[in-house]
Amino acid sequence: METARVLVAADKFKGSLTAVQVAERVTAGLRRVVPGLAVETLPVADGGDGTVAAAVAAGFERREARVTGPLGDPVTAAYALRGDTAVVEMAEASGLQHLPDGVFAPLTATTYGSGELLKAALEAGATAIVFGVGGSATTDGGAGMLAALGARFLDADGKPVGPGGGPLATLAEADLSGLDPRLKDVDLILASDVDNPLTGPKGAPEVYGRQKGASEEDIAVLDAALTHYASILGPETAALPGAGAAGGIGYGALVALGARFRPGIEVMLDVLGFAPALARATLVITGEGSLDEQTLHGKAPAGVAAAARAAGIEVVAVCGRLALPPEALEKAGIRRAYALAELEPDPAVSMAQAGPLLERAAESIARDFLAG
């Protein structure tokens, strides 16, 4: 009989456990039932928040830079570097985590710091950059990012337009001639689990604006401002998949930085070395905080399960809450899911006790799939 070797490739449980902590807890639970079990851990992310942490866990070096936060205040942001490859996460510079509780700035939040973070990666010698976008506090079409990299956005009086998506309504001229020349020699991959266009009913303001504090009136203002902005920079690009990612920063990267869009989980599995780890495994455990309809659209567990199924390796999942029927799990390539909610129905208690509960779930997996 083949010796069992488990690969734990799960994303974070948002609000309770990082991807690294998920891997540690699952490993502890498995080994309580099967002492000495061979377990390899590969924390994963899909381009959103947690992407840099996953890269660091896979052996990249963590670097930090002081950059401009979404409200204009300085923040410390991390990126990851290995050789000439950098993993940059826009949420580190321009994410919702940098907003004080209850404070939103839907019309004026800026991605300027994301541009500064990309510049830090260039200065560190990166010639390949994975730009993970998600979790943004911004809807500025990437204008702030491009300004930090040398672009100029001017109104009819020749003055720079203000920060954020709202002021783009006054844009008269976009001058990209001053963009950092090093960008021409960089392979920039836009990694996202979002394939929305920039504007319209499926665009960034309409689909994601509310979670960034935008009112219905703000959404209309932002959609019109971004439509105007795209009419000057290039309207065709605005319809491309990924243009609407992270408040339209995807559009800025695609239209002005020569970025290539790829599903975030695919890119990250490549960067993290998933294929060789998968080749060593007999069982894969994946997961994230909530396994739901969104999971099936490019989230980390779906990407892990698809790759494992293609290799003929069985996959089970762990999650905080499970909102998918068995047939949807099966279609995604997941044999069975173990939800913490089954062990502790109170969501607040489940989140607070996620670590010990996850160890118990892993014990169940070991009994069901590995013991005997």
C-alpha positions as a Python dict, from the first residue, in 0.01 Angstrom:
ca = {
    (1, 'M'): (0, 0, 0),
    (2, 'E'): (125, 349, -95),
    (3, 'T'): (254, 560, 195),
    (4, 'A'): (13, 847, 261),
    (5, 'R'): (152, 1193, 196),
    (6, 'V'): (-79, 1490, 253),
    (7, 'L'): (-47, 1830, 88),
    (8, 'V'): (-226, 2109, 279),
    (9, 'A'): (-288, 2389, 27),
    (10, 'A'): (-552, 2613, 181),
    (11, 'D'): (-622, 2986, 178),
    (12, 'K'): (-682, 3198, 490),
    (13, 'F'): (-1001, 3187, 698),
    (14, 'K'): (-1071, 3560, 671),
    (15, 'G'): (-1101, 3728, 1008),
    (16, 'S'): (-975, 3432, 1210),
    (17, 'L'): (-675, 3241, 1068),
    (18, 'T'): (-401, 3316, 816),
    (19, 'A'): (-327, 3054, 550),
    (20, 'V'): (-10, 2962, 742),
    (21, 'Q'): (-211, 2911, 1064),
    (22, 'V'): (-469, 2700, 877),
    (23, 'A'): (-188, 2472, 755),
    (24, 'E'): (-41, 2443, 1107),
    (25, 'R'): (-375, 2355, 1268),
    (26, 'V'): (-468, 2101, 1000),
    (27, 'T'): (-127, 1936, 1034),
    (28, 'A'): (-162, 1914, 1413),
    (29, 'G'): (-507, 1752, 1387),
    (30, 'L'): (-397, 1499, 1124),
    (31, 'R'): (-93, 1391, 1325),
    (32, 'R'): (-296, 1347, 1641),
    (33, 'V'): (-472, 1058, 1465),
    (34, 'V'): (-182, 942, 1244),
    (35, 'P'): (145, 1016, 1430),
    (36, 'G'): (442, 1075, 1202),
    (37, 'L'): (219, 1135, 897),
    (38, 'A'): (408, 1296, 607),
    (39, 'V'): (250, 1640, 561),
    (40, 'E'): (367, 1913, 325),
    (41, 'T'): (214, 2259, 363),
    (42, 'L'): (178, 2517, 88),
    (43, 'P'): (-37, 2812, 200),
    (44, 'V'): (-209, 2957, -107),
    (45, 'A'): (-377, 3280, -213),
    (46, 'D'): (-562, 3398, -522),
    (47, 'G'): (-410, 3744, -567),
    (48, 'G'): (-614, 3915, -294),
    (49, 'D'): (-505, 3992, 61),
    (50, 'G'): (-274, 3723, 192),
    (51, 'T'): (-87, 3684, -137),
    (52, 'V'): (243, 3824, -8),
    (53, 'A'): (219, 3609, 307),
    (54, 'A'): (171, 3298, 90),
    (55, 'A'): (476, 3389, -118),
    (56, 'V'): (687, 3444, 194),
    (57, 'A'): (574, 3107, 334),
    (58, 'A'): (694, 2952, 4),
    (59, 'G'): (1044, 3096, 45),
    (60, 'F'): (1025, 3451, -92),
    (61, 'E'): (1193, 3728, 107),
    (62, 'R'): (958, 3977, 274),
    (63, 'R'): (1043, 4341, 194),
    (64, 'E'): (875, 4654, 327),
    (65, 'A'): (826, 5006, 194),
    (66, 'R'): (663, 5323, 329),
    (67, 'V'): (395, 5425, 81),
    (68, 'T'): (85, 5642, 56),
    (69, 'G'): (-228, 5478, 198),
    (70, 'P'): (-572, 5504, 36),
    (71, 'L'): (-659, 5818, 238),
    (72, 'G'): (-323, 5983, 170),
    (73, 'D'): (-155, 5896, 501),
    (74, 'P'): (173, 5700, 501),
    (75, 'V'): (145, 5323, 561),
    (76, 'T'): (397, 5038, 573),
    (77, 'A'): (337, 4787, 295),
    (78, 'A'): (508, 4455, 228),
    (79, 'Y'): (597, 4281, -95),
    (80, 'A'): (782, 3955, -161),
    (81, 'L'): (1099, 3901, -363),
    (82, 'R'): (1285, 3594, -485),
    (83, 'G'): (1560, 3646, -740),
    (84, 'D'): (1419, 3882, -1001),
    (85, 'T'): (1055, 3788, -931),
    (86, 'A'): (841, 4006, -704),
    (87, 'V'): (492, 3944, -567),
    (88, 'V'): (315, 4274, -504),
    (89, 'E'): (-25, 4286, -336),
    (90, 'M'): (-217, 4608, -396),
    (91, 'A'): (-419, 4561, -73),
    (92, 'E'): (-93, 4606, 121),
    (93, 'A'): (-83, 4967, 1),
    (94, 'S'): (-441, 5053, -97),
    (95, 'G'): (-657, 4798, 83),
    (96, 'L'): (-965, 4827, 300),
    (97, 'Q'): (-751, 4724, 600),
    (98, 'H'): (-595, 5073, 593),
    (99, 'L'): (-929, 5247, 655),
    (100, 'P'): (-1026, 5329, 1014),
    (101, 'D'): (-1345, 5149, 1124),
    (102, 'G'): (-1649, 5300, 953),
    (103, 'V'): (-1443, 5550, 752),
    (104, 'F'): (-1476, 5525, 374),
    (105, 'A'): (-1370, 5755, 93),
    (106, 'P'): (-1534, 5606, -217),
    (107, 'L'): (-1475, 5911, -438),
    (108, 'T'): (-1125, 6011, -322),
    (109, 'A'): (-942, 5693, -204),
    (110, 'T'): (-625, 5656, -412),
    (111, 'T'): (-406, 5375, -546),
    (112, 'Y'): (-99, 5601, -539),
    (113, 'G'): (66, 5375, -280),
    (114, 'S'): (23, 5072, -506),
    (115, 'G'): (227, 5252, -770),
    (116, 'E'): (491, 5331, -508),
    (117, 'L'): (498, 4964, -409),
    (118, 'L'): (549, 4858, -773),
    (119, 'K'): (830, 5114, -792),
    (120, 'A'): (993, 4963, -481),
    (121, 'A'): (988, 4623, -655),
    (122, 'L'): (1149, 4777, -966),
    (123, 'E'): (1417, 4935, -751),
    (124, 'A'): (1484, 4596, -590),
    (125, 'G'): (1566, 4463, -939),
    (126, 'A'): (1243, 4279, -1022),
    (127, 'T'): (1192, 4205, -1391),
    (128, 'A'): (890, 3978, -1336),
    (129, 'I'): (613, 4111, -1113),
    (130, 'V'): (300, 3925, -1006),
    (131, 'F'): (57, 4205, -918),
    (132, 'G'): (-216, 4061, -698),
    (133, 'V'): (-521, 4285, -692),
    (134, 'G'): (-818, 4256, -457),
    (135, 'G'): (-943, 4389, -125),
    (136, 'S'): (-905, 4749, -240),
    (137, 'A'): (-1048, 5059, -72),
    (138, 'T'): (-1031, 5241, -403),
    (139, 'T'): (-1224, 5302, -727),
    (140, 'D'): (-984, 5523, -920),
    (141, 'G'): (-918, 5311, -1228),
    (142, 'G'): (-554, 5284, -1129),
    (143, 'A'): (-497, 5658, -1193),
    (144, 'G'): (-322, 5701, -857),
    (145, 'M'): (-96, 5403, -928),
    (146, 'L'): (-2, 5543, -1271),
    (147, 'A'): (63, 5890, -1122),
    (148, 'A'): (309, 5737, -872),
    (149, 'L'): (487, 5572, -1165),
    (150, 'G'): (524, 5901, -1354),
    (151, 'A'): (198, 5961, -1543),
    (152, 'R'): (29, 6305, -1530),
    (153, 'F'): (-347, 6356, -1523),
    (154, 'L'): (-446, 6717, -1589),
    (155, 'D'): (-773, 6913, -1591),
    (156, 'A'): (-871, 7181, -1843),
    (157, 'D'): (-655, 7438, -1660),
    (158, 'G'): (-350, 7213, -1683),
    (159, 'K'): (-360, 7135, -1311),
    (160, 'P'): (-334, 6780, -1170),
    (161, 'V'): (-674, 6625, -1098),
    (162, 'G'): (-735, 6532, -734),
    (163, 'P'): (-699, 6182, -589),
    (164, 'G'): (-961, 5912, -633),
    (165, 'G'): (-1216, 5818, -895),
    (166, 'G'): (-1454, 6113, -852),
    (167, 'P'): (-1216, 6386, -973),
    (168, 'L'): (-1145, 6192, -1296),
    (169, 'A'): (-1467, 6352, -1426),
    (170, 'T'): (-1258, 6670, -1475),
    (171, 'L'): (-976, 6493, -1663),
    (172, 'A'): (-877, 6672, -1986),
    (173, 'E'): (-534, 6527, -2062),
    (174, 'A'): (-349, 6206, -1970),
    (175, 'D'): (26, 6224, -2027),
    (176, 'L'): (189, 5880, -1997),
    (177, 'S'): (526, 5987, -2144),
    (178, 'G'): (685, 6013, -1799),
    (179, 'L'): (609, 5654, -1692),
    (180, 'D'): (907, 5478, -1533),
    (181, 'P'): (1109, 5346, -1832),
    (182, 'R'): (1196, 5026, -1641),
    (183, 'L'): (834, 4916, -1684),
    (184, 'K'): (902, 4845, -2053),
    (185, 'D'): (1134, 4557, -1957),
    (186, 'V'): (910, 4403, -1691),
    (187, 'D'): (676, 4108, -1734),
    (188, 'L'): (380, 4232, -1528),
    (189, 'I'): (108, 3977, -1456),
    (190, 'L'): (-225, 4108, -1328),
    (191, 'A'): (-339, 3833, -1092),
    (192, 'S'): (-703, 3851, -988),
    (193, 'D'): (-1005, 3633, -920),
    (194, 'V'): (-1224, 3907, -1073),
    (195, 'D'): (-1292, 3929, -1448),
    (196, 'N'): (-1530, 4227, -1446),
    (197, 'P'): (-1500, 4509, -1701),
    (198, 'L'): (-1424, 4863, -1580),
    (199, 'T'): (-1772, 5018, -1603),
    (200, 'G'): (-2137, 4940, -1668),
    (201, 'P'): (-2374, 4699, -1488),
    (202, 'K'): (-2092, 4449, -1419),
    (203, 'G'): (-1826, 4717, -1372),
    (204, 'A'): (-1616, 4807, -1068),
    (205, 'P'): (-1836, 5085, -923),
    (206, 'E'): (-2165, 4897, -958),
    (207, 'V'): (-2047, 4556, -836),
    (208, 'Y'): (-1792, 4654, -570),
    (209, 'G'): (-1858, 5019, -486),
    (210, 'R'): (-2098, 4956, -199),
    (211, 'Q'): (-1848, 4752, 2),
    (212, 'K'): (-1618, 5057, -18),
    (213, 'G'): (-1883, 5288, 125),
    (214, 'A'): (-2027, 5423, -201),
    (215, 'S'): (-2389, 5544, -206),
    (216, 'E'): (-2606, 5493, -515),
    (217, 'E'): (-2525, 5851, -615),
    (218, 'D'): (-2149, 5788, -564),
    (219, 'I'): (-2171, 5478, -784),
    (220, 'A'): (-2328, 5681, -1067),
    (221, 'V'): (-2059, 5951, -1027),
    (222, 'L'): (-1777, 5694, -1028),
    (223, 'D'): (-1914, 5504, -1327),
    (224, 'A'): (-1942, 5826, -1530),
    (225, 'A'): (-1596, 5945, -1419),
    (226, 'L'): (-1430, 5613, -1507),
    (227, 'T'): (-1610, 5602, -1843),
    (228, 'H'): (-1471, 5950, -1917),
    (229, 'Y'): (-1122, 5848, -1797),
    (230, 'A'): (-1129, 5539, -2023),
    (231, 'S'): (-1244, 5749, -2321),
    (232, 'I'): (-913, 5937, -2291),
    (233, 'L'): (-678, 5644, -2212),
    (234, 'G'): (-840, 5376, -2430),
    (235, 'P'): (-1204, 5265, -2422),
    (236, 'E'): (-1144, 4921, -2577),
    (237, 'T'): (-932, 4807, -2282),
    (238, 'A'): (-1213, 4898, -2038),
    (239, 'A'): (-1417, 4601, -2163),
    (240, 'L'): (-1139, 4345, -2110),
    (241, 'P'): (-1167, 4082, -1834),
    (242, 'G'): (-993, 4207, -1522),
    (243, 'A'): (-1020, 4577, -1612),
    (244, 'G'): (-1266, 4620, -1325),
    (245, 'A'): (-1049, 4437, -1069),
    (246, 'A'): (-978, 4624, -744),
    (247, 'G'): (-1169, 4939, -831),
    (248, 'G'): (-1035, 4946, -1185),
    (249, 'I'): (-665, 4924, -1100),
    (250, 'G'): (-673, 4633, -1346),
    (251, 'Y'): (-763, 4878, -1622),
    (252, 'G'): (-471, 5106, -1537),
    (253, 'A'): (-229, 4812, -1542),
    (254, 'L'): (-367, 4675, -1870),
    (255, 'V'): (-395, 5002, -2060),
    (256, 'A'): (-71, 5171, -1955),
    (257, 'L'): (168, 4914, -1805),
    (258, 'G'): (140, 4633, -2061),
    (259, 'A'): (11, 4390, -1798),
    (260, 'R'): (-120, 4043, -1884),
    (261, 'F'): (-433, 3929, -1701),
    (262, 'R'): (-436, 3577, -1555),
    (263, 'P'): (-662, 3418, -1292),
    (264, 'G'): (-490, 3485, -961),
    (265, 'I'): (-494, 3130, -830),
    (266, 'E'): (-334, 2993, -1149),
    (267, 'V'): (-52, 3246, -1127),
    (268, 'M'): (2, 3186, -756),
    (269, 'L'): (9, 2807, -791),
    (270, 'D'): (285, 2851, -1052),
    (271, 'V'): (481, 3097, -839),
    (272, 'L'): (448, 2891, -521),
    (273, 'G'): (566, 2565, -680),
    (274, 'F'): (236, 2379, -649),
    (275, 'A'): (292, 2128, -932),
    (276, 'P'): (598, 1956, -779),
    (277, 'A'): (433, 1952, -435),
    (278, 'L'): (121, 1797, -588),
    (279, 'A'): (331, 1527, -756),
    (280, 'R'): (447, 1414, -410),
    (281, 'A'): (95, 1397, -257),
    (282, 'T'): (-160, 1118, -219),
    (283, 'L'): (-428, 1345, -64),
    (284, 'V'): (-480, 1722, -91),
    (285, 'I'): (-656, 1933, 171),
    (286, 'T'): (-766, 2278, 57),
    (287, 'G'): (-1012, 2533, 193),
    (288, 'E'): (-1100, 2888, 292),
    (289, 'G'): (-1327, 3064, 541),
    (290, 'S'): (-1645, 3030, 338),
    (291, 'L'): (-1701, 2768, 69),
    (292, 'D'): (-1980, 2923, -135),
    (293, 'E'): (-2084, 3017, -487),
    (294, 'Q'): (-1795, 3266, -511),
    (295, 'T'): (-1546, 2986, -441),
    (296, 'L'): (-1635, 2827, -775),
    (297, 'H'): (-1541, 3145, -964),
    (298, 'G'): (-1164, 3143, -942),
    (299, 'K'): (-1106, 3133, -567),
    (300, 'A'): (-808, 2939, -429),
    (301, 'P'): (-984, 2611, -331),
    (302, 'A'): (-1139, 2575, -678),
    (303, 'G'): (-799, 2625, -843),
    (304, 'V'): (-629, 2376, -612),
    (305, 'A'): (-906, 2120, -661),
    (306, 'A'): (-901, 2155, -1041),
    (307, 'A'): (-524, 2101, -1056),
    (308, 'A'): (-540, 1802, -818),
    (309, 'R'): (-826, 1642, -1007),
    (310, 'A'): (-633, 1676, -1334),
    (311, 'A'): (-350, 1486, -1163),
    (312, 'G'): (-588, 1219, -1032),
    (313, 'I'): (-535, 1307, -665),
    (314, 'E'): (-822, 1312, -417),
    (315, 'V'): (-917, 1646, -258),
    (316, 'V'): (-1105, 1728, 62),
    (317, 'A'): (-1176, 2076, 195),
    (318, 'V'): (-1198, 2255, 527),
    (319, 'C'): (-1399, 2574, 578),
    (320, 'G'): (-1566, 2789, 838),
    (321, 'R'): (-1906, 2769, 673),
    (322, 'L'): (-2027, 2554, 386),
    (323, 'A'): (-2285, 2698, 148),
    (324, 'L'): (-2241, 2456, -143),
    (325, 'P'): (-2441, 2136, -200),
    (326, 'P'): (-2252, 1805, -242),
    (327, 'E'): (-2306, 1804, -619),
    (328, 'A'): (-2139, 2148, -655),
    (329, 'L'): (-1844, 2028, -447),
    (330, 'E'): (-1816, 1715, -660),
    (331, 'K'): (-1825, 1922, -980),
    (332, 'A'): (-1541, 2135, -842),
    (333, 'G'): (-1336, 1821, -771),
    (334, 'I'): (-1382, 1823, -393),
    (335, 'R'): (-1473, 1483, -248),
    (336, 'R'): (-1598, 1614, 85),
    (337, 'A'): (-1595, 1937, 289),
    (338, 'Y'): (-1555, 1967, 666),
    (339, 'A'): (-1711, 2286, 805),
    (340, 'L'): (-1637, 2433, 1147),
    (341, 'A'): (-2005, 2536, 1162),
    (342, 'E'): (-2091, 2165, 1197),
    (343, 'L'): (-1883, 2155, 1516),
    (344, 'E'): (-1986, 2498, 1648),
    (345, 'P'): (-2305, 2653, 1504),
    (346, 'D'): (-2257, 2998, 1667),
    (347, 'P'): (-2058, 3197, 1402),
    (348, 'A'): (-1894, 3428, 1660),
    (349, 'V'): (-1774, 3134, 1872),
    (350, 'S'): (-1669, 2944, 1560),
    (351, 'M'): (-1450, 3236, 1444),
    (352, 'A'): (-1303, 3290, 1791),
    (353, 'Q'): (-1227, 2917, 1831),
    (354, 'A'): (-1135, 2853, 1467),
    (355, 'G'): (-792, 2705, 1550),
    (356, 'P'): (-900, 2427, 1789),
    (357, 'L'): (-1211, 2355, 1580),
    (358, 'L'): (-998, 2319, 1268),
    (359, 'E'): (-776, 2067, 1448),
    (360, 'R'): (-1089, 1865, 1531),
    (361, 'A'): (-1202, 1878, 1167),
    (362, 'A'): (-857, 1756, 1060),
    (363, 'E'): (-883, 1466, 1306),
    (364, 'S'): (-1205, 1367, 1129),
    (365, 'I'): (-1033, 1383, 790),
    (366, 'A'): (-752, 1162, 922),
    (367, 'R'): (-1002, 905, 1053),
    (368, 'D'): (-1209, 910, 732),
    (369, 'F'): (-926, 909, 476),
    (370, 'L'): (-598, 809, 638),
    (371, 'A'): (-640, 586, 941),
    (372, 'G'): (-611, 211, 899),
}
